[in-house]
């Protein structure tokens, strides 16, 4: 049996939006299943509002799933259980400046973490522990001791966030858009750091992003989400270089088009089109698909295995 650090089975999240008289049920995550192997970087990718961050929040315990199972290191998560307390899972968030209180020195977070987990017996031992974790991300204790968040650059602060996550020796890091607010010149250094942690420390990473370029570079396998569904999943080389699903093909074609005036939204807000797509009976992408068929409008397709890629599309049924 294949070893799995994280196993997600039929995970579903339903939200109710609107007023009392006109409520609408939106299935933000619809029976999503995937797994992460030891020392692997698995990518969950898609445009803003596709459900990837909601999936991450359920895995981390910030949102309660409507249904489905979340298994960490072979153990199902209990109701309302915060996985980082018991399952050696840590999170790295999008905004490194929002991670730390600007009125507190950064090192206090490190000492408190070690104290709360009872990982050290003395301050000298704590400093040595912190220094080792900082050096694994290219920093040192002397560089950050007694300093406030505003004394670091965005890239340095994101590396410090990663070092903080490594304090408890986790088996899994959940990185939600970890480079989207870092300068473009520093993004590859952060991405390379994740690869280094996998190779040298055996840490697994669930890498969540809308950036297919970094997804292609850093991950081994990838799942593409659209309106709460995983519509294609497999080895990153096959999914992004030889995409099967029409939506993935459109994403792939859009990569070379650079336009500094266009920016990705950082918050999920349902437009009229998005709401229509979430509520669609058949394939969620049918309204925009250039190869739509009548049955696409009537019933949602099932997963089909094409080579090593799972595709949710009638073109391969």
C-alpha positions as CSV (number, residue, x, y, z in Angstrom):
1,X,0.0,0.0,0.0
2,X,1.3,3.5,-0.9
3,X,2.4,5.5,2.1
4,X,0.6,8.8,2.5
5,X,1.3,11.8,4.8
6,X,-2.1,13.3,3.9
7,X,-5.1,11.6,2.5
8,X,-8.2,13.6,1.5
9,X,-11.3,11.5,0.7
10,X,-14.5,13.0,-0.8
11,X,-14.0,16.3,1.0
12,X,-17.1,18.6,0.7
13,X,-17.9,22.0,2.0
14,X,-21.3,23.7,1.4
15,X,-21.9,27.4,2.2
16,X,-25.3,29.1,2.4
17,X,-25.3,32.7,1.0
18,X,-28.1,35.3,0.6
19,X,-30.9,36.5,2.8
20,X,-33.4,34.5,4.8
21,X,-35.9,34.6,1.9
22,X,-33.5,34.0,-1.0
23,X,-30.8,31.6,0.4
24,X,-28.6,29.7,-2.1
25,X,-26.4,26.7,-1.2
26,X,-23.0,26.9,-2.8
27,X,-20.9,23.7,-2.9
28,X,-17.5,25.4,-2.6
29,X,-15.6,22.1,-2.4
30,X,-17.3,19.1,-4.1
31,X,-16.1,15.6,-3.2
32,X,-12.4,16.4,-3.6
33,X,-10.0,13.5,-3.2
34,X,-6.2,13.6,-3.3
35,X,-3.2,12.5,-1.3
36,X,0.4,13.7,-0.5
37,X,3.3,11.3,-0.3
38,X,6.3,11.5,2.1
39,X,8.9,14.0,1.0
40,X,6.7,15.1,-1.9
41,X,5.5,18.6,-3.1
42,X,1.9,18.2,-4.2
43,X,0.3,21.3,-5.8
44,X,-3.3,22.4,-5.6
45,X,-3.8,25.0,-8.4
46,X,-6.5,27.1,-9.8
47,X,-7.9,30.6,-10.2
48,X,-9.1,32.7,-7.3
49,X,-12.4,31.4,-5.9
50,X,-12.0,27.8,-7.2
51,X,-12.0,26.3,-3.7
52,X,-8.4,25.6,-3.1
53,X,-8.0,27.8,0.0
54,X,-11.3,26.5,1.4
55,X,-9.8,23.0,1.1
56,X,-6.7,24.1,2.9
57,X,-8.8,25.7,5.7
58,X,-10.6,22.4,6.2
59,X,-7.4,20.5,6.3
60,X,-6.0,22.9,8.9
61,X,-9.2,22.9,11.0
62,X,-10.2,26.5,10.3
63,X,-13.4,25.3,8.5
64,X,-15.6,22.3,9.4
65,X,-16.2,20.0,6.4
66,X,-19.8,19.3,5.4
67,X,-18.7,15.7,4.7
68,X,-15.6,13.7,3.8
69,X,-12.5,12.4,5.5
70,X,-9.1,14.0,6.3
71,X,-6.4,11.6,7.3
72,X,-3.0,12.8,8.6
73,X,-0.3,10.2,8.9
74,X,-2.8,7.4,8.9
75,X,-5.1,8.9,11.5
76,X,-8.5,10.6,10.7
77,X,-8.9,14.1,12.1
78,X,-11.6,14.4,14.7
79,X,-14.3,17.0,14.8
80,X,-13.0,20.6,15.4
81,X,-9.5,19.2,15.8
82,X,-6.6,21.5,15.1
83,X,-4.2,19.3,13.1
84,X,-1.0,21.2,13.9
85,X,-1.4,20.4,17.6
86,X,-1.4,16.6,17.1
87,X,-0.5,15.6,13.6
88,X,2.9,17.4,13.0
89,X,1.3,19.6,10.4
90,X,2.2,23.3,10.1
91,X,0.9,26.1,7.9
92,X,2.6,28.9,6.0
93,X,0.4,31.8,4.9
94,X,0.2,34.2,2.1
95,X,1.1,37.5,3.9
96,X,4.3,37.2,5.9
97,X,3.7,40.6,7.5
98,X,0.3,39.6,8.7
99,X,1.7,36.5,10.4
100,X,3.5,38.5,13.1
101,X,2.3,41.2,15.5
102,X,4.2,44.4,14.5
103,X,4.5,45.3,18.2
104,X,6.3,42.1,19.3
105,X,9.8,40.9,18.5
106,X,9.8,38.0,16.1
107,X,11.9,35.8,18.4
108,X,9.2,35.8,21.1
109,X,7.0,33.6,18.8
110,X,9.9,31.1,18.5
111,X,10.5,30.8,22.2
112,X,6.8,30.5,22.9
113,X,6.4,27.7,20.4
114,X,9.2,25.7,21.9
115,X,7.8,26.4,25.4
116,X,4.3,25.4,24.5
117,X,5.4,22.1,22.9
118,X,7.9,21.5,25.7
119,X,10.7,20.8,23.2
120,X,13.6,22.3,25.2
121,X,14.7,22.6,28.8
122,X,16.7,25.9,28.9
123,X,17.1,29.1,27.0
124,X,20.5,28.1,25.7
125,X,19.0,24.9,24.3
126,X,16.2,27.0,22.8
127,X,18.6,29.4,21.1
128,X,20.5,26.5,19.6
129,X,17.3,24.8,18.4
130,X,16.1,28.1,16.8
131,X,19.4,28.8,15.2
132,X,19.4,25.3,13.5
133,X,15.9,25.9,12.1
134,X,16.9,29.4,10.8
135,X,20.0,28.1,9.2
136,X,17.9,25.5,7.3
137,X,16.2,28.5,5.6
138,X,19.4,30.5,5.0
139,X,19.3,32.8,8.2
140,X,20.8,32.7,11.7
141,X,19.7,33.5,15.2
142,X,22.0,36.6,15.3
143,X,20.3,38.1,12.3
144,X,16.8,38.1,13.8
145,X,17.2,38.2,17.6
146,X,15.3,41.1,19.3
147,X,14.1,42.5,16.0
148,X,10.5,43.5,15.0
149,X,8.7,42.4,11.8
150,X,9.2,45.7,10.0
151,X,13.0,45.3,10.3
152,X,12.9,42.5,7.7
153,X,12.1,42.3,4.0
154,X,9.2,40.4,2.8
155,X,11.4,37.5,1.6
156,X,13.3,37.4,4.9
157,X,10.0,37.4,6.9
158,X,8.6,34.5,4.7
159,X,11.7,32.5,5.4
160,X,11.3,33.2,9.1
161,X,7.7,32.0,8.8
162,X,9.0,28.8,7.3
163,X,11.6,28.4,10.0
164,X,8.9,28.9,12.7
165,X,6.8,26.2,11.0
166,X,9.8,23.8,11.1
167,X,10.3,24.2,14.9
168,X,8.1,21.2,15.7
169,X,9.7,18.9,13.1
170,X,6.5,18.6,11.1
171,X,6.0,15.9,8.4
172,X,3.7,18.2,6.4
173,X,3.8,21.9,5.5
174,X,0.6,23.5,4.0
175,X,1.8,26.5,2.0
176,X,-1.2,28.7,0.9
177,X,0.0,31.1,-1.8
178,X,3.4,31.5,0.0
179,X,5.1,33.6,-2.7
180,X,2.2,35.7,-4.1
181,X,3.1,38.7,-1.8
182,X,6.9,38.4,-2.2
183,X,8.9,40.3,-4.8
184,X,9.3,38.5,-8.1
185,X,13.0,38.5,-7.6
186,X,12.7,36.5,-4.4
187,X,10.0,34.0,-5.4
188,X,12.3,31.4,-6.8
189,X,14.5,31.5,-3.7
190,X,11.4,30.6,-1.6
191,X,10.3,28.0,-4.0
192,X,13.8,26.4,-4.1
193,X,13.7,26.4,-0.3
194,X,10.6,24.1,-0.4
195,X,12.5,21.7,-2.7
196,X,15.5,21.8,-0.4
197,X,13.3,21.0,2.7
198,X,11.8,18.0,0.9
199,X,15.2,16.7,-0.3
200,X,17.2,17.3,3.0
201,X,14.6,17.0,5.8
202,X,12.0,14.7,4.1
203,X,9.2,17.2,4.7
204,X,6.1,17.0,2.5
205,X,4.5,20.2,1.1
206,X,0.9,20.9,0.0
207,X,1.6,23.8,-2.2
208,X,-1.5,25.9,-3.0
209,X,-1.2,28.5,-5.8
210,X,-2.7,30.2,-8.8
211,X,0.8,30.5,-10.4
212,X,1.3,27.7,-12.8
213,X,4.9,28.7,-13.5
214,X,6.0,28.1,-9.9
215,X,3.7,25.0,-9.7
216,X,5.4,23.5,-12.7
217,X,8.9,24.2,-11.3
218,X,8.4,23.0,-7.7
219,X,5.8,20.2,-7.7
220,X,5.9,16.5,-8.6
221,X,2.1,16.1,-9.0
222,X,-0.6,18.6,-9.4
223,X,-4.4,18.9,-9.1
224,X,-6.3,21.6,-11.1
225,X,-9.4,22.9,-9.4
226,X,-12.4,24.7,-11.0
227,X,-15.5,25.7,-9.1
228,X,-15.0,23.3,-6.2
229,X,-14.0,20.3,-8.4
230,X,-10.6,18.7,-9.2
231,X,-11.0,18.6,-13.0
232,X,-7.5,17.2,-13.8
233,X,-4.8,15.6,-11.6
234,X,-1.6,13.8,-12.3
235,X,2.2,14.2,-12.8
236,X,2.9,17.9,-13.3
237,X,4.8,17.4,-16.6
238,X,1.8,15.6,-18.1
239,X,-0.9,17.9,-16.7
240,X,0.7,21.2,-17.7
241,X,2.6,20.2,-20.8
242,X,0.0,17.9,-22.3
243,X,-3.3,19.1,-20.6
244,X,-6.4,17.0,-21.3
245,X,-9.2,19.0,-19.8
246,X,-10.3,22.1,-21.9
247,X,-10.0,24.3,-18.8
248,X,-6.5,23.2,-18.1
249,X,-5.7,23.8,-21.8
250,X,-7.0,27.4,-21.5
251,X,-4.9,27.9,-18.4
252,X,-1.8,26.5,-20.1
253,X,-2.3,28.8,-23.1
254,X,-2.7,31.8,-20.9
255,X,0.8,31.4,-19.2
256,X,2.9,33.3,-21.9
257,X,0.5,36.3,-21.9
258,X,2.2,38.9,-19.6
259,X,0.2,41.9,-18.8
260,X,1.2,44.0,-15.8
261,X,-2.2,45.6,-15.7
262,X,-3.9,42.3,-14.8
263,X,-3.7,41.1,-11.2
264,X,-5.2,38.1,-9.5
265,X,-7.7,38.7,-6.8
266,X,-6.6,37.7,-3.3
267,X,-10.1,37.4,-1.8
268,X,-12.9,35.2,-2.9
269,X,-16.0,37.1,-4.0
270,X,-18.7,35.4,-6.0
271,X,-19.7,37.3,-9.2
272,X,-22.9,36.5,-11.0
273,X,-20.9,34.3,-13.5
274,X,-19.2,32.4,-10.6
275,X,-22.4,31.8,-8.8
276,X,-24.0,30.4,-12.0
277,X,-21.0,28.1,-12.6
278,X,-21.1,26.8,-9.0
279,X,-24.8,26.1,-9.3
280,X,-24.6,24.5,-12.7
281,X,-26.1,21.0,-12.8
282,X,-23.6,19.4,-15.3
283,X,-20.0,20.2,-15.8
284,X,-19.1,23.5,-14.1
285,X,-17.0,24.6,-17.1
286,X,-19.7,23.9,-19.7
287,X,-20.6,27.6,-20.0
288,X,-17.1,28.5,-21.2
289,X,-15.9,25.3,-22.8
290,X,-15.2,25.4,-26.5
291,X,-15.9,21.7,-26.9
292,X,-19.1,21.5,-24.8
293,X,-21.6,18.7,-25.6
294,X,-25.3,18.3,-24.7
295,X,-24.6,15.8,-21.9
296,X,-22.1,18.2,-20.4
297,X,-25.1,20.4,-19.6
298,X,-27.1,17.6,-18.1
299,X,-24.9,15.6,-15.8
300,X,-21.5,16.1,-14.1
301,X,-18.8,13.9,-15.7
302,X,-16.9,11.4,-13.6
303,X,-13.1,10.9,-13.3
304,X,-11.5,9.1,-16.3
305,X,-7.9,7.8,-16.1
306,X,-6.0,8.9,-19.3
307,X,-2.3,7.6,-19.1
308,X,-1.4,8.7,-15.6
309,X,-3.8,11.6,-15.4
310,X,-7.3,11.7,-13.9
311,X,-9.6,13.9,-16.0
312,X,-13.2,14.9,-15.2
313,X,-14.4,15.3,-18.8
314,X,-16.7,13.6,-21.2
315,X,-14.2,13.9,-24.0
316,X,-12.4,10.9,-22.5
317,X,-15.4,8.9,-21.2
